Amino acid sequence: QKEQHAEKVREREKREARAAVDVEDAALAAKARVRNFKAKKKEEQDRETNQQKAAQEKLTAERKEADETRRKRRAEIYALNKLLSLLESKKLTLFEGGVIESANGSV
């Protein structure tokens, strides 16, 4: 009877040990799923962040290019207005080969 009791105790201990291993395995699997989920979320956030950065950089480059184009146009308009002003004041005269500077407003 003592031996039967001892056998039952050993069987119960084995079952409890297997159950403990099963619980530990389940906990490890759950932790792995959580880690994978977090890693996927982070990848997704990083991808979105990179896309936003790329879009912002593209927008910045486009704005810089537009600003440079406006600056060049303003410089051209200024130069043309200056030339027009000189022509109107008779300090410069147009001819087929270019422009001549007039002395005292006369050619």
Residue, then its C-alpha position, 0 to 999 in steps of 0.5 A: q500500500k505504501e508503494q501504491h501511495a508512493e506511485k500515486v504521488r510520483e504520478r501526481e508530481k509528474r502531472e504537475a511538472r508537465a502542467a508547469v512546463d505547459v504553463e511555462d511554454a504557453a507563457l513563453a509563446a505569449k511573450a513571443r507573440v507580444r514581441n512580434f506584434k510590437a516589432k511589427k507595429k514599430e516597423e509600421q510606425d518607422r515606415e510611416t515616419n520615413q514616408q512622412k520624412a520623404a514627403q516633407e523633404k520633397l516638399t521642402a525641395e519643391r519650395k526651395e526650387a520655387d523660391e529660387t525661380r521667384r528670386k530669378r524672375r524678380a532679378e530679371i524683372y528688376a533688370l528689365n525695369k532698370l533698362l526700360s527706365l534708362l531707355e525712357s530717360k534717354k540715357l540709353t538708346l537701342f540699335e540693331g546691334g545692342v544698346i548705346e549710352s547717350a551723353n547728356g541724354s542725347v545720342 
